[in-house]
């Protein structure tokens, strides 16, 4: 019996860097290639850090460090957004700029902890910019729990 091939992206933990790339692309509203944005971000990070991110993923502090090193080069700024559990959807009902969100994925949409980008919230759906498994929208009922301290808004000042 022939083994199934691994889905591309499941062997690395680069979702944090992909989320930053996607957030920049959305905030800039540009036709620039994601690859160019991604390469620029990689050039600003030490190769030792990149290897660490591939193996272990990124914490909120590591995502913020990369944003600090790269956002201004794109003419962007960022801020952390604190939400309480009860009001999370009321407070995030209008998304005017992309949100980088850390999720604990108990529904196994992404296979565990994951960084993604919310681009729009509607009354029934949360629309994401995420290449993982080609997911573009998730029912609000099924959207994984946010890590309440892991929401970052990326915007043009």
C-alpha positions, 0 to 999 in steps of 0.5 A: 500500500502506498502512503499518502503524501503529506499536505504541504505546510504540515511539516513546518511551523511557519504559520506565524510568518505566513500570517504576518505576510498575509496581514501586510498584503491585506493592509497594503491592498497591494498587488505585490507578490506574497513571495516578495513580501515573505522574502523581505521579512525573511531577510530581516530575520536571522537564519537561526531564528527562521530555523527555530520558527520552522521547528517550533512555531512562534509565540506572541512575543516572537510575532511582535518582534518580527512586526517591530523589525519589518512593519515600518519598512512597509509603512505599516503599524500594529497594535495588540488588541485585548478582548475578554471572552464574553465580548470577543465577537461584539468587540471584533464585529467590524474589522477595518484592518487585518487581525493576526490571531493566535487560535487554539484549534480544538475543532482541528481545522488547522491541526492544533495551535495556529496563527491566521489572519481575520480579514472580515467578520459577518454575522454568521462567518469569519473570513480568513486569509489563510492558505492552510487547507485552503480555508477562506471562511469559518462559521462563527460557531465553529471558529476556534477559540482565540487566545485572548492575548494574541490578537494584533491589528495591522494598519496604515497609520 
